[in-house]
């Protein structure tokens, strides 16, 4: 039995989430921004707003709902990463938002996008 490469699976769903955002008019700037605080799955622009987006995938209900995986601790990590991103790129007073995309199921995955899902 072949071992599942979860990083590759996650990347595939992050790309699908990015395509979904682009269909909604967003401009994806970067996938998998990494810093010493952690990682942000997608950084995009929605008009003049910089969006930091976390993508969570669950193949079935036995692991819980994808959106529930973005708990307070994960939110804090994303916020810290966003601060690094803004500092590295010297982006001072740009409006920012934190979105979450949940993808559940394997046969015909359902994408749920929550804009402004949490505050920093």
KEGU-439104 format. One record per atom (N, C-alpha, C): y, x, z; residue in one letter. Coordinates in steps of 0.1 Angstrom, whole numbers, plus 5000, padded with zeros to 4 digits. Last residue first. Layout:
<atoms>
> py; px; pz; code
> Y; X; Z; A $
...
</atoms>
This chain:
<atoms>
> py; px; pz; code
> 5398; 4929; 5143; X $
> 5396; 4942; 5149; X $
> 5400; 4944; 5163; X $
> 5380; 4898; 5138; X $
> 5392; 4906; 5140; X $
> 5389; 4919; 5146; X $
> 5358; 4883; 5113; X $
> 5362; 4888; 5127; X $
> 5374; 4896; 5127; X $
> 5359; 4872; 5088; X $
> 5348; 4869; 5097; X $
> 5351; 4873; 5112; X $
> 5374; 4868; 5064; X $
> 5380; 4870; 5077; X $
> 5371; 4866; 5089; X $
> 5349; 4849; 5048; X $
> 5361; 4857; 5047; X $
> 5368; 4857; 5061; X $
> 5316; 4850; 5043; X $
> 5326; 4846; 5053; X $
> 5338; 4855; 5052; X $
> 5293; 4839; 5020; X $
> 5305; 4849; 5021; X $
> 5314; 4843; 5032; X $
> 5260; 4839; 5013; X $
> 5270; 4832; 5021; X $
> 5281; 4843; 5023; X $
> 5236; 4835; 4988; X $
> 5247; 4844; 4993; X $
> 5257; 4835; 5000; X $
> 5201; 4833; 4988; X $
> 5214; 4825; 4989; X $
> 5224; 4835; 4995; X $
> 5176; 4842; 4964; X $
> 5184; 4845; 4976; X $
> 5198; 4837; 4976; X $
> 5149; 4831; 4955; X $
> 5163; 4828; 4950; X $
> 5172; 4829; 4961; X $
> 5130; 4848; 4968; X $
> 5128; 4842; 4955; X $
> 5141; 4838; 4948; X $
> 5141; 4857; 4993; X $
> 5137; 4867; 4983; X $
> 5136; 4860; 4969; X $
> 5166; 4853; 5019; X $
> 5155; 4848; 5010; X $
> 5152; 4858; 4999; X $
> 5201; 4857; 5022; X $
> 5188; 4853; 5028; X $
> 5178; 4848; 5018; X $
> 5228; 4875; 5029; X $
> 5219; 4872; 5018; X $
> 5206; 4869; 5024; X $
> 5262; 4874; 5039; X $
> 5248; 4873; 5043; X $
> 5240; 4869; 5031; X $
> 5290; 4893; 5042; X $
> 5282; 4886; 5032; X $
> 5268; 4886; 5037; X $
> 5321; 4892; 5059; X $
> 5307; 4894; 5060; X $
> 5300; 4886; 5049; X $
> 5353; 4909; 5061; X $
> 5344; 4899; 5056; X $
> 5330; 4902; 5059; X $
> 5383; 4916; 5075; X $
> 5369; 4919; 5076; X $
> 5361; 4907; 5072; X $
> 5414; 4929; 5061; X $
> 5405; 4918; 5065; X $
> 5391; 4923; 5066; X $
> 5448; 4940; 5060; X $
> 5434; 4942; 5060; X $
> 5426; 4930; 5065; X $
> 5478; 4950; 5044; X $
> 5470; 4939; 5051; X $
> 5455; 4942; 5049; X $
> 5491; 4982; 5051; X $
> 5484; 4973; 5041; X $
> 5477; 4962; 5049; X $
> 5506; 5003; 5063; X $
> 5509; 4989; 5066; X $
> 5503; 4980; 5055; X $
> 5491; 5030; 5054; X $
> 5497; 5025; 5067; X $
> 5497; 5010; 5069; X $
> 5469; 5050; 5042; X $
> 5473; 5036; 5040; X $
> 5478; 5030; 5052; X $
> 5457; 5075; 5040; X $
> 5472; 5074; 5044; X $
> 5477; 5060; 5039; X $
> 5431; 5079; 5038; X $
> 5438; 5075; 5026; X $
> 5453; 5073; 5028; X $
> 5424; 5083; 5065; X $
> 5420; 5093; 5054; X $
> 5429; 5091; 5041; X $
> 5433; 5059; 5077; X $
> 5439; 5072; 5080; X $
> 5436; 5083; 5069; X $
> 5416; 5040; 5066; X $
> 5430; 5039; 5064; X $
> 5437; 5052; 5067; X $
> 5391; 5050; 5074; X $
> 5393; 5048; 5060; X $
> 5409; 5048; 5058; X $
> 5393; 5049; 5102; X $
> 5391; 5062; 5096; X $
> 5395; 5061; 5081; X $
> 5395; 5021; 5105; X $
> 5406; 5029; 5109; X $
> 5405; 5043; 5103; X $
> 5369; 5014; 5095; X $
> 5381; 5010; 5088; X $
> 5393; 5018; 5092; X $
> 5354; 5024; 5116; X $
> 5353; 5030; 5102; X $
> 5365; 5026; 5094; X $
> 5361; 5006; 5136; X $
> 5364; 5020; 5138; X $
> 5363; 5027; 5124; X $
> 5351; 4982; 5125; X $
> 5365; 4983; 5128; X $
> 5369; 4998; 5129; X $
> 5324; 4987; 5125; X $
> 5331; 4985; 5112; X $
> 5346; 4987; 5114; X $
> 5319; 4989; 5152; X $
> 5317; 5000; 5144; X $
> 5324; 4999; 5131; X $
> 5326; 4963; 5160; X $
> 5333; 4974; 5165; X $
> 5332; 4986; 5157; X $
> 5305; 4949; 5147; X $
> 5319; 4946; 5143; X $
> 5328; 4958; 5148; X $
> 5283; 4958; 5161; X $
> 5284; 4962; 5147; X $
> 5299; 4959; 5142; X $
> 5289; 4946; 5186; X $
> 5288; 4961; 5185; X $
> 5289; 4965; 5170; X $
> 5288; 4919; 5180; X $
> 5301; 4925; 5184; X $
> 5300; 4940; 5183; X $
> 5267; 4916; 5149; X $
> 5271; 4913; 5163; X $
> 5284; 4920; 5167; X $
> 5254; 4907; 5124; X $
> 5267; 4913; 5126; X $
> 5273; 4909; 5139; X $
> 5232; 4891; 5124; X $
> 5230; 4905; 5126; X $
> 5243; 4913; 5127; X $
> 5238; 4866; 5116; X $
> 5237; 4868; 5130; X $
> 5236; 4883; 5133; X $
> 5236; 4866; 5089; X $
> 5249; 4867; 5094; X $
> 5249; 4870; 5109; X $
> 5208; 4864; 5085; X $
> 5215; 4876; 5081; X $
> 5228; 4877; 5088; X $
> 5187; 4851; 5110; X $
> 5197; 4848; 5100; X $
> 5205; 4861; 5097; X $
> 5154; 4865; 5117; X $
> 5167; 4859; 5120; X $
> 5176; 4857; 5108; X $
> 5130; 4874; 5108; X $
> 5140; 4884; 5113; X $
> 5153; 4878; 5117; X $
> 5119; 4851; 5099; X $
> 5112; 4857; 5110; X $
> 5121; 4868; 5116; X $
> 5130; 4840; 5076; X $
> 5136; 4836; 5089; X $
> 5130; 4844; 5101; X $
> 5133; 4868; 5052; X $
> 5128; 4855; 5057; X $
> 5133; 4852; 5071; X $
> 5149; 4889; 5044; X $
> 5139; 4884; 5034; X $
> 5134; 4870; 5038; X $
> 5183; 4894; 5047; X $
> 5170; 4891; 5055; X $
> 5161; 4884; 5045; X $
> 5211; 4915; 5047; X $
> 5200; 4909; 5040; X $
> 5188; 4906; 5049; X $
> 5246; 4919; 5048; X $
> 5233; 4919; 5056; X $
> 5223; 4910; 5048; X $
> 5275; 4938; 5045; X $
> 5264; 4930; 5038; X $
> 5251; 4931; 5046; X $
> 5309; 4938; 5053; X $
> 5295; 4941; 5057; X $
> 5285; 4932; 5050; X $
> 5339; 4949; 5039; X $
> 5328; 4939; 5039; X $
> 5315; 4945; 5043; X $
> 5372; 4950; 5041; X $
> 5361; 4958; 5045; X $
> 5349; 4948; 5047; X $
> 5399; 4947; 5019; X $
> 5388; 4940; 5025; X $
> 5376; 4950; 5029; X $
> 5433; 4946; 5016; X $
> 5421; 4955; 5017; X $
> 5410; 4948; 5025; X $
> 5453; 4925; 4997; X $
> 5446; 4926; 5009; X $
> 5434; 4936; 5008; X $
> 5464; 4916; 4974; X $
> 5470; 4928; 4980; X $
> 5464; 4931; 4994; X $
> 5435; 4906; 4960; X $
> 5449; 4906; 4958; X $
> 5455; 4918; 4964; X $
> 5413; 4922; 4976; X $
> 5414; 4908; 4973; X $
> 5429; 4905; 4972; X $
> 5395; 4952; 4972; X $
> 5408; 4946; 4972; X $
> 5407; 4931; 4968; X $
> 5369; 4967; 4993; X $
> 5374; 4960; 4981; X $
> 5389; 4955; 4983; X $
> 5341; 4983; 5003; X $
> 5356; 4983; 5005; X $
> 5361; 4977; 4992; X $
> 5310; 4978; 5017; X $
> 5319; 4976; 5006; X $
> 5333; 4976; 5010; X $
> 5298; 4989; 5041; X $
> 5290; 4986; 5029; X $
> 5299; 4985; 5017; X $
> 5307; 5015; 5061; X $
> 5311; 5002; 5057; X $
> 5305; 5000; 5043; X $
> 5294; 5034; 5089; X $
> 5294; 5031; 5075; X $
> 5300; 5017; 5073; X $
> 5305; 5057; 5114; X $
> 5295; 5048; 5109; X $
> 5297; 5046; 5094; X $
> 5322; 5076; 5124; X $
> 5320; 5064; 5132; X $
> 5309; 5055; 5127; X $
> 5324; 5096; 5105; X $
> 5316; 5099; 5117; X $
> 5314; 5087; 5126; X $
> 5318; 5077; 5075; X $
> 5326; 5086; 5083; X $
> 5318; 5088; 5096; X $
> 5313; 5063; 5043; X $
> 5307; 5068; 5055; X $
> 5318; 5077; 5062; X $
> 5310; 5035; 5022; X $
> 5320; 5045; 5028; X $
> 5314; 5049; 5041; X $
> 5294; 5019; 5004; X $
> 5289; 5028; 5014; X $
> 5299; 5039; 5018; X $
> 5315; 5017; 4975; X $
> 5303; 5013; 4982; X $
> 5299; 5023; 4992; X $
> 5349; 5008; 4966; X $
> 5339; 5018; 4971; X $
> 5327; 5011; 4977; X $
> 5364; 4988; 4954; X $
> 5369; 5002; 4954; X $
> 5358; 5012; 4958; X $
> 5362; 4959; 4936; X $
> 5354; 4968; 4945; X $
> 5359; 4982; 4943; X $
> 5384; 4934; 4935; X $
> 5382; 4947; 4929; X $
> 5374; 4956; 4939; X $
> 5378; 4899; 4932; X $
> 5380; 4911; 4940; X $
> 5378; 4923; 4931; X $
> 5370; 4876; 4918; X $
> 5383; 4882; 4915; X $
> 5387; 4894; 4924; X $
> 5345; 4867; 4921; X $
> 5355; 4859; 4928; X $
> 5369; 4865; 4926; X $
> 5331; 4886; 4908; X $
> 5332; 4873; 4901; X $
> 5343; 4864; 4908; X $
> 5333; 4906; 4928; X $
> 5340; 4908; 4915; X $
> 5341; 4895; 4907; X $
> 5315; 4895; 4947; X $
> 5329; 4896; 4950; X $
> 5338; 4898; 4937; X $
> 5291; 4897; 4932; X $
> 5296; 4884; 4936; X $
> 5311; 4884; 4939; X $
> 5290; 4925; 4930; X $
> 5291; 4917; 4918; X $
> 5296; 4903; 4921; X $
> 5286; 4930; 4957; X $
> 5298; 4936; 4950; X $
> 5300; 4928; 4937; X $
> 5261; 4919; 4961; X $
> 5273; 4913; 4969; X $
> 5286; 4918; 4962; X $
> 5246; 4935; 4945; X $
> 5246; 4921; 4942; X $
> 5258; 4915; 4949; X $
> 5249; 4959; 4959; X $
> 5254; 4958; 4945; X $
> 5255; 4944; 4941; X $
> 5236; 4952; 4982; X $
> 5250; 4955; 4983; X $
> 5256; 4954; 4969; X $
> 5210; 4949; 4973; X $
> 5217; 4937; 4977; X $
> 5232; 4940; 4979; X $
> 5205; 4976; 4967; X $
> 5204; 4966; 4956; X $
> 5211; 4953; 4960; X $
> 5207; 4988; 4992; X $
> 5216; 4991; 4981; X $
> 5217; 4981; 4970; X $
> 5184; 4977; 5004; X $
> 5198; 4974; 5009; X $
> 5208; 4976; 4999; X $
> 5165; 4989; 4989; X $
> 5165; 4975; 4989; X $
> 5179; 4970; 4994; X $
> 5170; 5016; 4996; X $
> 5171; 5012; 4982; X $
> 5173; 4997; 4981; X $
> 5164; 5015; 5023; X $
> 5178; 5019; 5019; X $
> 5180; 5015; 5005; X $
> 5138; 5008; 5024; X $
> 5148; 4998; 5028; X $
> 5162; 5002; 5024; X $
> 5112; 5011; 5006; X $
> 5123; 5019; 5008; X $
> 5135; 5010; 5011; X $
> 5079; 5004; 5017; X $
> 5092; 4998; 5012; X $
> 5103; 5008; 5016; X $
> 5050; 5020; 5007; X $
> 5060; 5018; 5017; X $
> 5073; 5014; 5011; X $
> 5022; 5006; 4991; X $
> 5034; 5014; 4990; X $
> 5044; 5010; 5001; X $
> 4988; 5008; 5000; X $
> 5000; 5000; 5000; X $
> 5013; 5009; 5000; X $
</atoms>
